[in-house]
Amino acid sequence: MEVFLLLFAALFSILNPIGTVPIFVGLTEGYSKAELSKTSLWTAINVFIILMISFFVGQYVLSFFGITITALRIAGGILITNSGFGLLNGKFSKNKGINKKTEEEAQERSDIALTPLAMPMLAGPGSMSLLIAFYQEHNTTGEIIASCIAILLIAVVIFIILRSAYFLSRILGSSGIVAISRIVGFLTIAIGIQYIISAILSIIRGI
Protein backbone atom coordinates (compact mmCIF):
# COMPACT_ATOMS: atom_id res chain seq x y z
CA MET A 1 0.00 0.00 0.00
CA GLU A 2 2.86 2.38 0.81
CA VAL A 3 4.45 1.83 -2.63
CA PHE A 4 1.07 2.30 -4.31
CA LEU A 5 0.33 5.58 -2.54
CA LEU A 6 3.88 6.88 -3.05
CA LEU A 7 3.88 6.26 -6.80
CA PHE A 8 0.29 7.40 -7.32
CA ALA A 9 0.90 10.69 -5.51
CA ALA A 10 4.17 11.29 -7.37
CA LEU A 11 2.65 10.57 -10.79
CA PHE A 12 -0.43 12.68 -10.10
CA SER A 13 1.78 15.61 -9.11
CA ILE A 14 4.06 15.31 -12.13
CA LEU A 15 1.38 14.57 -14.75
CA ASN A 16 -0.99 17.18 -13.24
CA PRO A 17 -4.14 16.22 -15.19
CA ILE A 18 -6.05 19.13 -13.61
CA GLY A 19 -3.65 21.58 -15.24
CA THR A 20 -4.32 19.91 -18.59
CA VAL A 21 -8.04 20.76 -18.45
CA PRO A 22 -7.92 24.24 -20.11
CA ILE A 23 -5.60 22.95 -22.85
CA PHE A 24 -7.86 19.95 -23.45
CA VAL A 25 -10.89 22.24 -23.69
CA GLY A 26 -9.11 24.42 -26.24
CA LEU A 27 -7.98 21.48 -28.38
CA THR A 28 -11.39 19.77 -28.38
CA GLU A 29 -13.55 22.80 -29.08
CA GLY A 30 -16.52 21.76 -31.20
CA TYR A 31 -16.23 18.06 -30.34
CA SER A 32 -19.39 16.05 -29.73
CA LYS A 33 -19.88 14.14 -26.46
CA ALA A 34 -18.95 10.89 -28.24
CA GLU A 35 -15.76 12.45 -29.63
CA LEU A 36 -14.85 13.84 -26.20
CA SER A 37 -15.32 10.43 -24.61
CA LYS A 38 -13.26 8.72 -27.31
CA THR A 39 -10.43 11.28 -27.09
CA SER A 40 -10.39 11.11 -23.29
CA LEU A 41 -10.34 7.30 -23.34
CA TRP A 42 -7.55 7.00 -25.89
CA THR A 43 -5.49 9.67 -24.16
CA ALA A 44 -5.72 7.68 -20.91
CA ILE A 45 -4.86 4.43 -22.72
CA ASN A 46 -1.87 6.03 -24.44
CA VAL A 47 -0.62 7.47 -21.14
CA PHE A 48 -0.97 4.04 -19.51
CA ILE A 49 1.01 2.34 -22.30
CA ILE A 50 3.76 5.00 -22.26
CA LEU A 51 4.12 4.80 -18.47
CA MET A 52 4.14 1.00 -18.43
CA ILE A 53 6.82 0.87 -21.14
CA SER A 54 8.91 3.39 -19.20
CA PHE A 55 8.49 1.37 -16.01
CA PHE A 56 9.48 -2.02 -17.45
CA VAL A 57 11.73 -1.19 -20.42
CA GLY A 58 13.49 1.94 -19.15
CA GLN A 59 16.12 -0.02 -17.21
CA TYR A 60 17.29 -1.76 -20.40
CA VAL A 61 17.60 1.60 -22.16
CA LEU A 62 19.81 2.78 -19.31
CA SER A 63 21.98 -0.32 -19.58
CA PHE A 64 22.29 0.04 -23.34
CA PHE A 65 23.53 3.63 -23.09
CA GLY A 66 25.59 2.97 -19.96
CA ILE A 67 23.64 5.45 -17.84
CA THR A 68 23.77 4.91 -14.08
CA ILE A 69 20.67 5.12 -11.90
CA THR A 70 22.34 7.94 -9.95
CA ALA A 71 22.74 10.02 -13.10
CA LEU A 72 19.12 9.31 -14.00
CA ARG A 73 17.94 10.43 -10.57
CA ILE A 74 19.80 13.73 -10.91
CA ALA A 75 18.58 14.33 -14.47
CA GLY A 76 15.05 13.25 -13.58
CA GLY A 77 15.11 15.39 -10.44
CA ILE A 78 16.10 18.44 -12.48
CA LEU A 79 13.35 17.78 -15.03
CA ILE A 80 10.74 17.20 -12.34
CA THR A 81 11.81 20.31 -10.41
CA ASN A 82 11.71 22.39 -13.59
CA SER A 83 8.23 21.05 -14.31
CA GLY A 84 7.18 21.99 -10.79
CA PHE A 85 8.47 25.55 -11.21
CA GLY A 86 6.47 25.81 -14.43
CA LEU A 87 3.31 24.76 -12.58
CA LEU A 88 4.07 27.05 -9.64
CA ASN A 89 4.43 30.01 -11.99
CA GLY A 90 1.22 29.16 -13.80
CA LYS A 91 3.06 28.29 -17.01
CA PHE A 92 2.06 24.63 -17.18
CA SER A 93 1.02 24.69 -20.84
CA LYS A 94 4.36 26.10 -21.99
CA ASN A 95 6.22 23.80 -19.63
CA LYS A 96 4.50 20.78 -21.15
CA GLY A 97 5.62 21.68 -24.65
CA ILE A 98 2.36 23.23 -25.79
CA ASN A 99 2.70 26.51 -27.64
CA LYS A 100 0.42 28.31 -30.10
CA LYS A 101 1.90 26.57 -33.12
CA THR A 102 1.56 23.14 -31.52
CA GLU A 103 -2.03 23.87 -30.56
CA GLU A 104 -2.93 24.99 -34.09
CA GLU A 105 -1.31 21.89 -35.62
CA ALA A 106 -3.13 19.66 -33.13
CA GLN A 107 -6.50 21.19 -33.99
CA GLU A 108 -5.90 20.39 -37.65
CA ARG A 109 -5.40 16.69 -36.91
CA SER A 110 -8.27 14.27 -36.42
CA ASP A 111 -6.56 12.38 -33.58
CA ILE A 112 -4.90 14.32 -30.78
CA ALA A 113 -5.06 11.60 -28.13
CA LEU A 114 -1.42 10.54 -28.58
CA THR A 115 0.21 13.84 -29.52
CA PRO A 116 0.06 16.32 -27.93
CA LEU A 117 -2.35 15.11 -25.22
CA ALA A 118 -0.70 11.89 -24.01
CA MET A 119 2.79 13.07 -24.92
CA PRO A 120 4.22 15.53 -24.02
CA MET A 121 1.32 17.12 -22.10
CA LEU A 122 0.82 14.26 -19.65
CA ALA A 123 3.50 11.57 -19.99
CA GLY A 124 6.72 13.52 -20.41
CA PRO A 125 10.40 13.02 -19.58
CA GLY A 126 9.80 13.77 -15.89
CA SER A 127 7.30 10.95 -15.36
CA MET A 128 9.36 8.56 -17.47
CA SER A 129 12.56 9.14 -15.49
CA LEU A 130 10.57 8.86 -12.26
CA LEU A 131 9.25 5.43 -13.24
CA ILE A 132 12.64 4.14 -14.38
CA ALA A 133 14.24 5.16 -11.09
CA PHE A 134 11.25 3.87 -9.11
CA TYR A 135 11.58 0.42 -10.66
CA GLN A 136 15.23 0.24 -9.61
CA GLU A 137 14.20 0.78 -5.98
CA HIS A 138 10.95 -1.21 -5.90
CA ASN A 139 11.25 -4.38 -7.98
CA THR A 140 9.86 -7.16 -5.82
CA THR A 141 6.77 -8.94 -7.14
CA GLY A 142 4.45 -7.22 -4.66
CA GLU A 143 5.93 -3.79 -5.34
CA ILE A 144 5.69 -4.25 -9.11
CA ILE A 145 2.02 -5.24 -8.82
CA ALA A 146 1.31 -2.24 -6.58
CA SER A 147 3.13 0.05 -9.04
CA CYS A 148 1.16 -1.29 -12.01
CA ILE A 149 -2.11 -0.71 -10.13
CA ALA A 150 -1.00 2.86 -9.35
CA ILE A 151 -0.23 3.49 -13.04
CA LEU A 152 -3.60 2.00 -14.04
CA LEU A 153 -5.43 4.16 -11.51
CA ILE A 154 -3.64 7.26 -12.77
CA ALA A 155 -4.86 6.45 -16.28
CA VAL A 156 -8.42 6.03 -14.98
CA VAL A 157 -8.20 9.36 -13.13
CA ILE A 158 -6.91 11.04 -16.31
CA PHE A 159 -9.89 9.69 -18.26
CA ILE A 160 -12.37 10.90 -15.63
CA ILE A 161 -10.79 14.37 -15.43
CA LEU A 162 -10.54 14.85 -19.19
CA ARG A 163 -14.06 13.53 -19.75
CA SER A 164 -15.26 16.07 -17.18
CA ALA A 165 -12.98 18.83 -18.51
CA TYR A 166 -15.74 21.18 -19.65
CA PHE A 167 -17.61 20.75 -16.37
CA LEU A 168 -14.43 21.30 -14.31
CA SER A 169 -13.54 24.31 -16.43
CA ARG A 170 -16.90 25.93 -15.63
CA ILE A 171 -16.81 25.01 -11.92
CA LEU A 172 -13.18 25.84 -11.13
CA GLY A 173 -12.60 28.57 -13.66
CA SER A 174 -9.16 29.49 -14.91
CA SER A 175 -8.11 30.93 -11.54
CA GLY A 176 -9.16 27.75 -9.71
CA ILE A 177 -7.24 25.52 -12.11
CA VAL A 178 -4.14 27.73 -11.80
CA ALA A 179 -4.42 27.64 -7.99
CA ILE A 180 -4.60 23.83 -7.94
CA SER A 181 -1.72 23.59 -10.41
CA ARG A 182 0.44 25.80 -8.21
CA ILE A 183 -0.22 23.60 -5.20
CA VAL A 184 0.63 20.54 -7.28
CA GLY A 185 3.67 22.39 -8.60
CA PHE A 186 4.99 22.91 -5.08
CA LEU A 187 4.67 19.18 -4.38
CA THR A 188 6.33 18.38 -7.70
CA ILE A 189 9.32 20.58 -6.84
CA ALA A 190 9.66 18.73 -3.52
CA ILE A 191 9.65 15.38 -5.35
CA GLY A 192 12.31 16.55 -7.80
CA ILE A 193 14.55 17.91 -5.03
CA GLN A 194 14.16 14.68 -3.07
CA TYR A 195 15.38 12.71 -6.10
CA ILE A 196 18.43 14.95 -6.42
CA ILE A 197 19.20 14.64 -2.70
CA SER A 198 18.89 10.85 -2.87
CA ALA A 199 21.32 10.76 -5.79
CA ILE A 200 23.84 12.99 -4.01
CA LEU A 201 23.63 10.89 -0.84
CA SER A 202 24.18 7.77 -2.93
CA ILE A 203 27.33 9.30 -4.43
CA ILE A 204 28.62 10.32 -0.99
CA ARG A 205 28.09 6.81 0.41
CA GLY A 206 30.02 5.37 -2.52
CA ILE A 207 33.07 7.54 -1.87
C-alpha positions in Angstrom: 0.0 0.0 0.0 2.9 2.4 0.8 4.4 1.8 -2.6 1.1 2.3 -4.3 0.3 5.6 -2.5 3.9 6.9 -3.1 3.9 6.3 -6.8 0.3 7.4 -7.3 0.9 10.7 -5.5 4.2 11.3 -7.4 2.7 10.6 -10.8 -0.4 12.7 -10.1 1.8 15.6 -9.1 4.1 15.3 -12.1 1.4 14.6 -14.7 -1.0 17.2 -13.2 -4.1 16.2 -15.2 -6.0 19.1 -13.6 -3.7 21.6 -15.2 -4.3 19.9 -18.6 -8.0 20.8 -18.4 -7.9 24.2 -20.1 -5.6 23.0 -22.9 -7.9 20.0 -23.5 -10.9 22.2 -23.7 -9.1 24.4 -26.2 -8.0 21.5 -28.4 -11.4 19.8 -28.4 -13.5 22.8 -29.1 -16.5 21.8 -31.2 -16.2 18.1 -30.3 -19.4 16.1 -29.7 -19.9 14.1 -26.5 -18.9 10.9 -28.2 -15.8 12.4 -29.6 -14.8 13.8 -26.2 -15.3 10.4 -24.6 -13.3 8.7 -27.3 -10.4 11.3 -27.1 -10.4 11.1 -23.3 -10.3 7.3 -23.3 -7.5 7.0 -25.9 -5.5 9.7 -24.2 -5.7 7.7 -20.9 -4.9 4.4 -22.7 -1.9 6.0 -24.4 -0.6 7.5 -21.1 -1.0 4.0 -19.5 1.0 2.3 -22.3 3.8 5.0 -22.3 4.1 4.8 -18.5 4.1 1.0 -18.4 6.8 0.9 -21.1 8.9 3.4 -19.2 8.5 1.4 -16.0 9.5 -2.0 -17.5 11.7 -1.2 -20.4 13.5 1.9 -19.1 16.1 0.0 -17.2 17.3 -1.8 -20.4 17.6 1.6 -22.2 19.8 2.8 -19.3 22.0 -0.3 -19.6 22.3 0.0 -23.3 23.5 3.6 -23.1 25.6 3.0 -20.0 23.6 5.5 -17.8 23.8 4.9 -14.1 20.7 5.1 -11.9 22.3 7.9 -9.9 22.7 10.0 -13.1 19.1 9.3 -14.0 17.9 10.4 -10.6 19.8 13.7 -10.9 18.6 14.3 -14.5 15.0 13.3 -13.6 15.1 15.4 -10.4 16.1 18.4 -12.5 13.3 17.8 -15.0 10.7 17.2 -12.3 11.8 20.3 -10.4 11.7 22.4 -13.6 8.2 21.1 -14.3 7.2 22.0 -10.8 8.5 25.6 -11.2 6.5 25.8 -14.4 3.3 24.8 -12.6 4.1 27.0 -9.6 4.4 30.0 -12.0 1.2 29.2 -13.8 3.1 28.3 -17.0 2.1 24.6 -17.2 1.0 24.7 -20.8 4.4 26.1 -22.0 6.2 23.8 -19.6 4.5 20.8 -21.1 5.6 21.7 -24.7 2.4 23.2 -25.8 2.7 26.5 -27.6 0.4 28.3 -30.1 1.9 26.6 -33.1 1.6 23.1 -31.5 -2.0 23.9 -30.6 -2.9 25.0 -34.1 -1.3 21.9 -35.6 -3.1 19.7 -33.1 -6.5 21.2 -34.0 -5.9 20.4 -37.7 -5.4 16.7 -36.9 -8.3 14.3 -36.4 -6.6 12.4 -33.6 -4.9 14.3 -30.8 -5.1 11.6 -28.1 -1.4 10.5 -28.6 0.2 13.8 -29.5 0.1 16.3 -27.9 -2.4 15.1 -25.2 -0.7 11.9 -24.0 2.8 13.1 -24.9 4.2 15.5 -24.0 1.3 17.1 -22.1 0.8 14.3 -19.6 3.5 11.6 -20.0 6.7 13.5 -20.4 10.4 13.0 -19.6 9.8 13.8 -15.9 7.3 11.0 -15.4 9.4 8.6 -17.5 12.6 9.1 -15.5 10.6 8.9 -12.3 9.3 5.4 -13.2 12.6 4.1 -14.4 14.2 5.2 -11.1 11.3 3.9 -9.1 11.6 0.4 -10.7 15.2 0.2 -9.6 14.2 0.8 -6.0 11.0 -1.2 -5.9 11.3 -4.4 -8.0 9.9 -7.2 -5.8 6.8 -8.9 -7.1 4.4 -7.2 -4.7 5.9 -3.8 -5.3 5.7 -4.3 -9.1 2.0 -5.2 -8.8 1.3 -2.2 -6.6 3.1 0.1 -9.0 1.2 -1.3 -12.0 -2.1 -0.7 -10.1 -1.0 2.9 -9.4 -0.2 3.5 -13.0 -3.6 2.0 -14.0 -5.4 4.2 -11.5 -3.6 7.3 -12.8 -4.9 6.4 -16.3 -8.4 6.0 -15.0 -8.2 9.4 -13.1 -6.9 11.0 -16.3 -9.9 9.7 -18.3 -12.4 10.9 -15.6 -10.8 14.4 -15.4 -10.5 14.8 -19.2 -14.1 13.5 -19.7 -15.3 16.1 -17.2 -13.0 18.8 -18.5 -15.7 21.2 -19.6 -17.6 20.7 -16.4 -14.4 21.3 -14.3 -13.5 24.3 -16.4 -16.9 25.9 -15.6 -16.8 25.0 -11.9 -13.2 25.8 -11.1 -12.6 28.6 -13.7 -9.2 29.5 -14.9 -8.1 30.9 -11.5 -9.2 27.8 -9.7 -7.2 25.5 -12.1 -4.1 27.7 -11.8 -4.4 27.6 -8.0 -4.6 23.8 -7.9 -1.7 23.6 -10.4 0.4 25.8 -8.2 -0.2 23.6 -5.2 0.6 20.5 -7.3 3.7 22.4 -8.6 5.0 22.9 -5.1 4.7 19.2 -4.4 6.3 18.4 -7.7 9.3 20.6 -6.8 9.7 18.7 -3.5 9.7 15.4 -5.4 12.3 16.6 -7.8 14.6 17.9 -5.0 14.2 14.7 -3.1 15.4 12.7 -6.1 18.4 15.0 -6.4 19.2 14.6 -2.7 18.9 10.8 -2.9 21.3 10.8 -5.8 23.8 13.0 -4.0 23.6 10.9 -0.8 24.2 7.8 -2.9 27.3 9.3 -4.4 28.6 10.3 -1.0 28.1 6.8 0.4 30.0 5.4 -2.5 33.1 7.5 -1.9 
